[in-house]
């Protein structure tokens, strides 16, 4: 099963509605986690079809939480770590070493995360390489995600999980046991163009 654990919709700063993102991902044979910034509201639109999550803006930067339910997480990292463990969620810093996109940087060493995003399709190559090195040094699960804000970016990264059943419990358990293979593909020219177009539209 191919899964992208970091995708945004128009419930935060993404272009498309959740149903469009799910439909586009399905055409590519990919399941997604809906991880809008600081909200879980969009999950209700597609709750039977996505992994519930959220990209939390903490005091130090972005951290993604995945749960079996739409989470309502705290914004302080220390509290977020406790919330994740208490609710059997899965927690990882997104694009941790991307200094332009609120990565938490070396604070990955200060908290007990379950994994690290080692490839983000929009992050600089050096940032991804450093994230991979740190994940290996800490013995943490490495994930490759698209961080899609436009549907065309879906497929630029995903994770192979050895299950054929879309079960939140099974998927999260596979993550916790490290039975996941990150696959870095990269953005297509069309995806890059759509990202730039969406960025400009949001700034106008």
Backbone torsions as a table, in degrees:
resi	resn	phi	psi	omega
1	UNK	NA	134.9	177.1
2	UNK	-97.9	128.3	-178.2
3	UNK	-134.9	133.4	174.8
4	UNK	-108.2	116.8	-172.8
5	UNK	-95.3	17.6	-176.8
6	UNK	-153.1	93.3	-176.8
7	UNK	-139.8	141.6	-178.6
8	UNK	-115.4	152.7	176.4
9	UNK	-125.6	-173.2	-180.0
10	UNK	-76.2	6.3	172.2
11	UNK	-80.2	-11.4	168.3
12	UNK	-128.9	-108.7	-176.4
13	UNK	-113.8	19.9	175.9
14	UNK	-84.8	162.9	-178.0
15	UNK	-81.9	-41.4	-169.4
16	UNK	-99.8	159.3	174.6
17	UNK	-75.2	160.7	-176.8
18	UNK	-55.7	-40.3	-178.5
19	UNK	-63.4	-37.5	177.8
20	UNK	-65.2	-41.2	179.9
21	UNK	-65.2	-41.8	179.0
22	UNK	-65.2	-45.2	-178.8
23	UNK	-62.0	-43.4	-179.9
24	UNK	-65.4	-42.0	179.8
25	UNK	-63.9	-40.4	-179.9
26	UNK	-60.6	-38.8	179.3
27	UNK	-62.3	-26.1	178.3
28	UNK	-94.9	3.2	179.9
29	UNK	73.3	29.4	-176.5
30	UNK	-121.6	135.4	170.6
31	UNK	-93.9	152.8	-177.3
32	UNK	-129.7	156.8	165.5
33	UNK	-101.0	133.2	176.6
34	UNK	-91.6	112.9	-171.3
35	UNK	-127.0	60.8	179.0
36	UNK	-64.7	156.4	-179.7
37	UNK	-68.3	114.9	169.3
38	UNK	57.4	27.9	174.7
39	UNK	-154.7	147.4	175.6
40	UNK	-116.3	10.4	-173.5
41	UNK	-61.8	-36.0	-177.2
42	UNK	-67.5	-20.6	-176.6
43	UNK	-63.0	-31.8	-179.7
44	UNK	-59.3	-27.8	-179.2
45	UNK	-71.9	-24.7	-173.2
46	UNK	-139.8	32.1	-167.4
47	UNK	-62.5	-23.5	178.7
48	UNK	-87.3	-4.9	-170.3
49	UNK	-119.7	-5.2	-177.6
50	UNK	-130.2	163.5	169.6
51	UNK	-85.6	121.7	-179.1
52	UNK	-68.3	136.4	178.8
53	UNK	-162.1	-173.7	178.9
54	UNK	-163.5	140.8	170.7
55	UNK	-97.3	108.7	-173.0
56	UNK	-88.4	131.0	174.7
57	UNK	-88.8	97.2	-178.9
58	UNK	-86.2	-179.9	180.0
59	UNK	-66.4	-16.6	-178.8
60	UNK	-114.2	-8.5	-178.5
61	UNK	143.9	-166.7	-171.8
62	UNK	-86.6	135.4	176.6
63	UNK	-138.3	133.3	-179.7
64	UNK	-98.4	135.6	174.6
65	UNK	-119.8	133.9	177.7
66	UNK	-119.4	133.1	-178.9
67	UNK	-137.7	175.6	174.6
68	UNK	-86.5	4.0	-178.7
69	UNK	-145.6	158.9	175.8
70	UNK	-62.1	112.9	-174.5
71	UNK	-76.9	153.6	171.9
72	UNK	-125.9	70.7	-169.6
73	UNK	-80.9	154.9	173.5
74	UNK	-73.5	164.5	-175.5
75	UNK	-97.3	-12.7	176.7
76	UNK	-84.9	133.5	-175.0
77	UNK	-59.2	-44.7	-178.6
78	UNK	-58.3	-43.3	179.1
79	UNK	-70.6	-34.4	179.6
80	UNK	-65.4	-41.0	177.3
81	UNK	-60.7	-44.9	179.2
82	UNK	-64.4	-43.6	179.7
83	UNK	-59.7	-42.9	-179.5
84	UNK	-62.4	-46.0	-178.9
85	UNK	-67.9	-40.5	-178.8
86	UNK	-64.4	-28.0	-176.1
87	UNK	-109.4	13.7	178.6
88	UNK	54.2	42.2	177.4
89	UNK	-92.0	-176.7	178.1
90	UNK	-128.2	128.6	-170.7
91	UNK	-123.6	130.0	176.6
92	UNK	-148.3	142.4	174.4
93	UNK	-72.5	133.9	178.2
94	UNK	-93.0	143.3	-177.9
95	UNK	30.8	58.6	-169.9
96	UNK	-61.0	-29.0	-176.2
97	UNK	-110.0	18.7	173.6
98	UNK	-88.8	101.8	-173.8
99	UNK	-71.6	-14.2	-179.0
100	UNK	-91.9	-8.7	-173.5
101	UNK	-132.5	39.5	172.1
102	UNK	60.4	43.0	171.4
103	UNK	-74.5	151.4	-177.1
104	UNK	-83.9	-5.7	175.5
105	UNK	62.3	-139.5	-175.2
106	UNK	-68.5	-3.3	175.9
107	UNK	-70.8	-5.7	172.7
108	UNK	-60.2	-24.2	-179.0
109	UNK	-83.0	-13.2	-171.3
110	UNK	-94.7	-12.8	-175.6
111	UNK	-132.6	157.4	-177.1
112	UNK	-92.3	88.5	176.6
113	UNK	-86.8	163.9	178.8
114	UNK	-91.2	-22.6	-179.0
115	UNK	-163.6	-178.1	177.9
116	UNK	-140.8	140.0	173.4
117	UNK	-76.6	107.8	-174.4
118	UNK	-95.2	-14.7	172.3
119	UNK	-141.1	118.9	174.4
120	UNK	-118.8	125.3	-170.8
121	UNK	-62.6	-17.3	-178.9
122	UNK	-105.0	-4.5	-177.7
123	UNK	-85.3	152.8	176.4
124	UNK	-61.2	150.4	-178.2
125	UNK	-55.8	-43.6	-178.8
126	UNK	-62.8	-37.1	179.7
127	UNK	-65.8	-40.9	178.9
128	UNK	-67.6	-40.8	179.3
129	UNK	-62.2	-42.8	179.2
130	UNK	-64.4	-40.0	179.3
131	UNK	-62.5	-40.2	178.8
132	UNK	-65.2	-42.6	179.1
133	UNK	-61.6	-44.0	-179.5
134	UNK	-66.8	-41.6	178.7
135	UNK	-57.9	-43.7	179.3
136	UNK	-65.9	-41.5	-178.2
137	UNK	-66.7	-31.1	-179.5
138	UNK	-93.4	-6.1	-179.2
139	UNK	68.1	34.5	-177.8
140	UNK	-103.5	155.0	177.9
141	UNK	-64.3	133.2	177.5
142	UNK	-101.7	135.5	-179.2
143	UNK	-123.4	145.8	175.8
144	UNK	-115.5	121.7	-175.8
145	UNK	-135.0	153.9	-177.5
146	UNK	-78.5	-30.7	-171.7
147	UNK	56.1	41.3	-174.9
148	UNK	-65.6	131.0	169.3
149	UNK	-114.4	-11.6	172.5
150	UNK	-129.5	148.4	-173.2
151	UNK	-63.0	-29.5	-177.0
152	UNK	-65.8	-16.6	179.5
153	UNK	-82.1	-15.5	178.0
154	UNK	-64.4	131.7	-176.1
155	UNK	104.8	-8.8	179.5
156	UNK	-76.4	-13.8	175.1
157	UNK	-166.4	147.7	177.5
158	UNK	-163.2	178.9	-178.6
159	UNK	-129.0	132.8	176.8
160	UNK	-87.6	125.7	177.2
161	UNK	-124.2	136.0	-175.3
162	UNK	-83.5	68.2	172.3
163	UNK	-150.5	149.7	178.8
164	UNK	-111.5	3.9	-178.1
165	UNK	-109.6	126.2	178.1
166	UNK	-80.0	86.1	179.6
167	UNK	-124.5	122.3	-179.1
168	UNK	-58.9	-42.1	-179.7
169	UNK	-60.9	-46.2	-179.0
170	UNK	-66.5	-44.9	-178.4
171	UNK	-61.5	-46.3	-180.0
172	UNK	-66.5	-34.6	177.4
173	UNK	-67.2	-39.0	176.2
174	UNK	-61.9	-39.5	177.2
175	UNK	-63.1	-48.1	-178.5
176	UNK	-60.4	-33.7	-179.7
177	UNK	-86.4	-1.0	176.9
178	UNK	75.1	17.8	-179.5
179	UNK	-89.6	67.6	-176.8
180	UNK	-149.1	141.5	179.3
181	UNK	-120.3	113.7	179.0
182	UNK	-73.1	136.7	-179.6
183	UNK	-122.7	112.1	179.0
184	UNK	-93.5	120.0	-179.5
185	UNK	-106.5	-51.7	-177.5
186	UNK	106.1	156.4	-178.1
187	UNK	-78.2	139.2	173.3
188	UNK	-76.4	166.9	177.8
189	UNK	-61.9	-39.5	179.6
190	UNK	-64.4	-43.3	179.2
191	UNK	-61.6	-42.9	178.9
192	UNK	-60.8	-42.2	179.4
193	UNK	-63.5	-44.1	-179.4
194	UNK	-65.6	-35.5	177.6
195	UNK	-64.0	-44.9	179.7
196	UNK	-64.4	-44.3	179.6
197	UNK	-59.6	-44.2	-179.4
198	UNK	-66.9	-38.8	178.0
199	UNK	-60.8	-44.8	179.8
200	UNK	-64.6	-44.0	179.8
201	UNK	-60.6	-38.6	-179.2
202	UNK	-70.4	-26.1	-177.6
203	UNK	-86.4	-17.8	-178.1
204	UNK	-75.4	NA	NA
